[in-house]
């Protein structure tokens, strides 16, 4: 991955943006795509749209969601501890002891997710998985008034982790899910700019996916595409205990995952596979019998139905502060998305045969 692209990915991933608080991430996306797209705009929910070849046909919508999991402050105790609700799905086991940033109107405040020390837990407590309701955020405040002087009810919280490189092309970050999808959409638009594509391609950085696919639902209604491609992370199984019988044989570095199943238009699946072969892009098949739980669900079921595909990228340790991905997989996913758009014409019949 070129340095400029890597720097953009890092800015996206490191910028905080839990569901409902994606504004800063969307600003990074807008700044990037403005150089090679037209009609860059933001709607009332916060979805950001950018178009390549606005007069083309048919309309293709590309979607990656800008939000990450996080927390929201609900209550401040007399001791100055912050109690919170969950934004998206968390595994409480991995939250204990993590450093977090509380994002306030006057900047970020460092805190720690606290729990009673293991030495003080009774035998029953040690056997039980902690619940998020049992945890609190300690910002070092002396009391409630001190905490309230810097933090307000409703402030959002994210883990205090930045993107770092491991070995080779492997990187770790707290929010690859799904800011790397925003990166893929932006990169696909960049690759398509200046080409002679037939279709009109509208890239959307969607919001609030982690709390119900909300941004994809409204933005698809707005765009009214004939074709839609979502991009998101998918579970790899190349680690101890990875259940290949349940998820499939998926590895980091094996290329993007092309999804097949009820959520996916079969004509689109075939063209995605054909595109990957023609461009010599390695790929992996992800079999999903029902809904994928991604923006692809909302895209497919909008209006009278949309021919929908999903390009997923393998990831380890989803919804933790340390998600691991392969940079090459991310880059190839963008190339696959752009290559597919180049092959779409108005004459293709997307009706399943």
C-alpha positions as CSV (number, residue, x, y, z in Angstrom):
1,X,0.0,0.0,0.0
2,X,1.4,3.4,-1.0
3,X,2.3,5.7,1.9
4,X,-0.4,8.3,1.0
5,X,-3.1,5.6,1.1
6,X,-1.8,4.2,4.3
7,X,-1.8,7.6,5.9
8,X,-5.4,8.1,4.9
9,X,-6.4,4.7,6.3
10,X,-4.6,5.5,9.6
11,X,-6.4,8.9,9.8
12,X,-9.8,7.2,9.3
13,X,-9.1,4.4,11.8
14,X,-7.7,6.6,14.5
15,X,-10.4,9.2,14.3
16,X,-13.1,8.5,16.9
17,X,-16.6,7.8,15.6
18,X,-19.1,5.6,17.6
19,X,-22.6,5.3,16.1
20,X,-24.2,8.7,16.2
21,X,-20.9,10.5,16.6
22,X,-19.3,9.9,13.2
23,X,-18.8,13.6,12.2
24,X,-15.1,13.6,12.5
25,X,-14.6,10.5,10.5
26,X,-17.0,11.8,7.8
27,X,-14.9,15.0,7.6
28,X,-11.8,12.9,6.8
29,X,-13.7,11.0,4.1
30,X,-15.1,14.2,2.6
31,X,-11.6,15.8,2.4
32,X,-10.2,12.7,0.6
33,X,-12.9,12.2,-2.0
34,X,-13.4,15.8,-2.9
35,X,-10.3,15.7,-5.0
36,X,-11.7,13.1,-7.5
37,X,-15.5,13.0,-7.0
38,X,-18.4,15.3,-7.6
39,X,-21.7,16.0,-5.7
40,X,-20.0,15.5,-2.3
41,X,-22.7,16.1,0.3
42,X,-23.9,15.1,3.7
43,X,-27.5,14.3,4.6
44,X,-29.5,14.9,7.8
45,X,-28.4,11.5,9.4
46,X,-24.7,12.2,8.6
47,X,-24.2,9.9,5.6
48,X,-21.7,11.3,3.1
49,X,-22.1,10.8,-0.6
50,X,-19.6,11.2,-3.4
51,X,-20.2,10.5,-7.1
52,X,-18.0,9.5,-10.1
53,X,-19.6,9.8,-13.6
54,X,-23.0,11.3,-12.3
55,X,-24.6,11.1,-15.8
56,X,-23.9,7.4,-16.2
57,X,-26.3,4.4,-16.1
58,X,-27.1,2.3,-14.1
59,X,-26.6,3.7,-10.6
60,X,-24.2,1.7,-8.4
61,X,-24.1,2.5,-4.7
62,X,-20.9,1.6,-2.8
63,X,-21.3,1.5,1.0
64,X,-18.8,1.3,3.9
65,X,-19.9,2.3,7.4
66,X,-18.0,5.1,9.3
67,X,-19.1,4.1,12.8
68,X,-17.3,2.0,15.4
69,X,-18.4,0.4,18.7
70,X,-18.1,2.5,21.8
71,X,-19.9,3.6,25.0
72,X,-22.0,6.5,26.1
73,X,-22.0,8.1,29.6
74,X,-25.3,7.6,31.4
75,X,-24.6,8.4,35.1
76,X,-21.9,10.0,37.3
77,X,-21.6,8.6,40.8
78,X,-20.8,10.6,44.0
79,X,-17.3,9.1,43.8
80,X,-16.9,10.6,40.3
81,X,-17.1,7.3,38.4
82,X,-18.8,7.2,35.0
83,X,-21.4,4.6,34.3
84,X,-22.2,3.9,30.7
85,X,-24.3,2.2,28.0
86,X,-23.0,0.2,25.1
87,X,-22.8,1.5,21.6
88,X,-22.7,-1.7,19.5
89,X,-21.8,-5.2,20.7
90,X,-19.0,-5.7,23.3
91,X,-17.4,-8.7,24.9
92,X,-17.2,-7.5,28.6
93,X,-14.3,-9.8,29.2
94,X,-12.0,-7.7,27.0
95,X,-13.2,-4.4,28.3
96,X,-11.9,-4.6,31.9
97,X,-8.8,-2.5,32.5
98,X,-8.8,-0.9,29.0
99,X,-7.8,2.7,28.6
100,X,-10.5,4.8,27.0
101,X,-11.1,8.3,25.8
102,X,-14.2,10.2,26.8
103,X,-15.0,12.7,24.0
104,X,-16.3,15.9,25.5
105,X,-17.3,19.3,24.1
106,X,-13.8,20.5,25.2
107,X,-11.7,17.7,24.0
108,X,-10.9,14.1,25.0
109,X,-10.5,12.9,28.6
110,X,-8.5,9.8,29.5
111,X,-10.1,7.1,31.6
112,X,-9.8,3.5,32.6
113,X,-12.6,0.8,32.5
114,X,-12.6,-0.3,36.2
115,X,-13.7,-3.3,38.1
116,X,-13.1,-4.7,41.5
117,X,-9.6,-6.4,41.6
118,X,-9.5,-10.1,41.3
119,X,-8.1,-10.4,44.8
120,X,-11.3,-8.9,46.2
121,X,-13.7,-11.1,44.2
122,X,-15.4,-13.9,46.0
123,X,-15.4,-17.4,44.5
124,X,-18.8,-17.0,42.8
125,X,-17.8,-13.7,41.3
126,X,-14.6,-15.2,39.8
127,X,-16.6,-17.8,38.0
128,X,-19.0,-15.4,36.4
129,X,-18.4,-13.4,33.2
130,X,-18.5,-9.7,34.1
131,X,-21.3,-7.6,32.7
132,X,-20.9,-4.1,31.3
133,X,-23.3,-2.9,34.0
134,X,-20.7,-4.0,36.6
135,X,-18.0,-1.7,35.2
136,X,-17.3,2.0,35.4
137,X,-14.9,4.5,33.8
138,X,-12.4,6.1,36.2
139,X,-11.1,9.5,34.9
140,X,-9.3,10.2,38.2
141,X,-12.0,12.6,39.4
142,X,-12.1,13.4,43.1
143,X,-15.9,13.4,43.3
144,X,-19.1,13.9,41.2
145,X,-18.6,17.7,40.9
146,X,-15.0,17.3,39.7
147,X,-16.1,14.7,37.1
148,X,-19.1,16.9,36.0
149,X,-16.7,19.8,35.4
150,X,-15.2,18.0,32.4
151,X,-17.7,15.2,31.4
152,X,-21.4,15.5,30.5
153,X,-24.1,12.9,30.4
154,X,-24.3,11.6,26.8
155,X,-20.6,12.0,26.0
156,X,-19.3,9.1,23.9
157,X,-16.3,6.9,24.7
158,X,-13.9,4.9,22.6
159,X,-11.0,2.7,23.4
160,X,-7.6,4.5,23.5
161,X,-5.8,2.5,20.8
162,X,-4.3,3.6,17.5
163,X,-3.4,1.8,14.3
164,X,0.0,0.1,14.5
165,X,1.9,-2.2,12.2
166,X,2.8,-5.7,13.4
167,X,4.9,-7.9,11.0
168,X,4.7,-7.6,7.2
169,X,1.4,-6.4,6.0
170,X,-0.5,-7.1,9.3
171,X,-1.8,-4.1,11.3
172,X,-3.7,-3.8,14.5
173,X,-6.3,-1.2,15.3
174,X,-9.4,-0.7,17.5
175,X,-11.8,0.2,14.6
176,X,-11.0,-1.5,11.4
177,X,-14.6,-2.5,11.7
178,X,-15.6,-0.7,9.6
179,X,-13.5,2.4,8.9
180,X,-11.4,0.2,6.5
181,X,-14.7,-0.1,4.6
182,X,-14.9,3.7,4.3
183,X,-11.3,3.5,3.0
184,X,-12.2,0.9,0.4
185,X,-15.1,3.0,-0.9
186,X,-12.9,6.1,-1.2
187,X,-10.1,4.1,-2.9
188,X,-12.6,2.6,-5.4
189,X,-13.8,6.0,-6.3
190,X,-10.2,7.2,-6.7
191,X,-9.4,4.2,-9.0
192,X,-12.5,4.9,-11.1
193,X,-12.0,8.7,-11.5
194,X,-10.8,9.5,-15.0
195,X,-11.8,6.2,-16.4
196,X,-14.5,5.7,-19.1
197,X,-17.0,3.8,-17.0
198,X,-20.6,3.4,-18.2
199,X,-22.3,3.4,-14.7
200,X,-22.8,6.2,-12.3
201,X,-21.0,5.3,-9.1
202,X,-22.1,6.8,-5.8
203,X,-19.9,6.1,-2.8
204,X,-21.5,6.4,0.6
205,X,-19.8,6.5,3.9
206,X,-22.8,5.4,6.0
207,X,-23.6,6.0,9.7
208,X,-25.1,4.0,12.6
209,X,-24.5,0.5,11.2
210,X,-23.6,-0.9,14.6
211,X,-27.0,0.1,16.0
212,X,-29.2,-1.2,13.2
213,X,-28.0,-0.5,9.7
214,X,-29.7,2.9,9.9
215,X,-27.5,5.0,7.6
216,X,-27.6,2.4,4.8
217,X,-31.3,2.2,5.0
218,X,-31.9,5.9,4.4
219,X,-29.0,6.5,2.0
220,X,-30.1,3.6,-0.3
221,X,-33.6,5.2,-0.4
222,X,-31.9,8.5,-1.3
223,X,-29.6,7.1,-4.1
224,X,-32.2,4.6,-5.4
225,X,-29.6,2.4,-7.0
226,X,-30.1,-0.5,-9.3
227,X,-27.0,-2.1,-7.9
228,X,-25.4,-1.9,-4.4
229,X,-22.2,-3.2,-2.9
230,X,-21.4,-3.1,0.8
231,X,-18.0,-3.7,2.2
232,X,-17.3,-4.8,5.7
233,X,-15.1,-7.0,7.8
234,X,-15.5,-10.8,8.0
235,X,-14.3,-13.4,10.4
236,X,-11.0,-15.1,9.6
237,X,-10.4,-18.6,11.1
238,X,-6.6,-18.7,10.9
239,X,-6.0,-18.7,14.7
240,X,-6.3,-21.3,17.4
241,X,-9.9,-22.3,17.9
242,X,-11.1,-20.7,14.6
243,X,-14.1,-22.8,13.7
244,X,-13.8,-23.5,10.0
245,X,-16.8,-25.8,10.1
246,X,-19.0,-22.8,11.2
247,X,-17.4,-19.9,9.4
248,X,-15.3,-21.4,6.6
249,X,-11.6,-21.5,5.8
250,X,-10.7,-17.9,5.7
251,X,-7.2,-16.5,6.3
252,X,-5.5,-13.1,6.5
253,X,-3.6,-12.4,3.3
254,X,-5.9,-14.7,1.2
255,X,-7.6,-11.8,-0.4
256,X,-11.1,-10.3,-0.1
257,X,-14.1,-12.4,0.7
258,X,-16.9,-12.5,-1.9
259,X,-20.1,-13.3,-0.1
260,X,-22.6,-15.8,-1.5
261,X,-26.1,-16.4,0.0
262,X,-29.7,-15.1,0.3
263,X,-28.5,-11.5,0.8
264,X,-26.6,-11.6,-2.4
265,X,-27.8,-11.3,-6.0
266,X,-26.4,-14.3,-7.9
267,X,-25.7,-12.4,-11.1
268,X,-23.6,-9.9,-9.0
269,X,-21.8,-12.8,-7.3
270,X,-20.8,-14.3,-10.6
271,X,-19.6,-11.0,-12.0
272,X,-17.5,-10.3,-8.8
273,X,-15.9,-13.7,-9.1
274,X,-15.3,-13.1,-12.9
275,X,-13.7,-9.7,-12.1
276,X,-11.4,-11.2,-9.5
277,X,-10.2,-13.8,-11.9
278,X,-9.7,-11.4,-14.8
279,X,-7.7,-9.0,-12.5
280,X,-5.8,-11.9,-10.9
281,X,-7.0,-10.8,-7.5
282,X,-7.0,-13.6,-4.9
283,X,-10.4,-14.1,-3.3
284,X,-12.2,-16.3,-0.7
285,X,-15.8,-17.3,-0.8
286,X,-17.9,-16.5,2.3
287,X,-21.1,-18.6,2.5
288,X,-23.9,-16.8,4.4
289,X,-27.2,-18.6,4.3
290,X,-29.3,-15.7,5.7
291,X,-28.8,-12.0,6.2
292,X,-25.2,-10.9,6.5
293,X,-25.8,-8.4,9.4
294,X,-24.1,-5.7,7.3
295,X,-25.2,-2.7,5.3
296,X,-25.9,-5.2,2.5
297,X,-29.1,-6.3,4.3
298,X,-30.5,-2.8,4.3
299,X,-29.4,-2.1,0.7
300,X,-31.0,-5.3,-0.7
301,X,-34.4,-4.7,1.0
302,X,-34.8,-1.1,0.0
303,X,-37.7,0.1,-2.1
304,X,-38.6,-2.7,-4.5
305,X,-35.3,-4.5,-4.0
306,X,-31.7,-3.8,-5.1
307,X,-29.2,-6.2,-6.7
308,X,-26.7,-6.5,-3.8
309,X,-23.2,-7.8,-3.2
310,X,-20.9,-7.9,-0.3
311,X,-17.1,-7.7,-0.3
312,X,-15.8,-8.6,3.1
313,X,-12.2,-8.4,4.3
314,X,-10.8,-11.0,6.8
315,X,-10.3,-9.8,10.3
316,X,-9.2,-11.4,13.6
317,X,-10.7,-10.4,17.0
318,X,-13.7,-8.5,15.8
319,X,-15.2,-5.9,18.2
320,X,-12.2,-5.8,20.4
321,X,-9.7,-3.0,21.0
322,X,-7.1,-4.9,18.9
323,X,-8.5,-6.0,15.5
324,X,-5.9,-7.4,13.1
325,X,-6.1,-7.1,9.3
326,X,-3.8,-7.5,6.3
327,X,-3.2,-4.3,4.3
328,X,-3.0,-6.2,1.1
329,X,-6.5,-7.7,1.6
330,X,-7.9,-4.2,2.1
331,X,-6.1,-2.8,-1.0
332,X,-7.3,-5.7,-3.2
333,X,-10.9,-5.3,-2.0
334,X,-10.8,-1.7,-3.4
335,X,-9.4,-2.9,-6.7
336,X,-12.1,-5.6,-6.9
337,X,-14.8,-3.1,-6.2
338,X,-13.5,-0.7,-8.8
339,X,-13.0,-3.4,-11.4
340,X,-16.6,-4.6,-10.9
341,X,-17.9,-1.1,-11.5
342,X,-15.9,-0.9,-14.7
343,X,-17.6,-4.0,-16.0
344,X,-21.2,-2.9,-15.3
345,X,-23.3,-1.8,-18.3
346,X,-27.0,-0.9,-18.6
347,X,-27.6,-4.1,-20.7
348,X,-26.9,-6.5,-17.8
349,X,-30.1,-8.2,-16.5
350,X,-29.7,-8.6,-12.7
351,X,-32.9,-10.8,-12.4
352,X,-31.9,-14.2,-10.9
353,X,-32.4,-16.9,-13.5
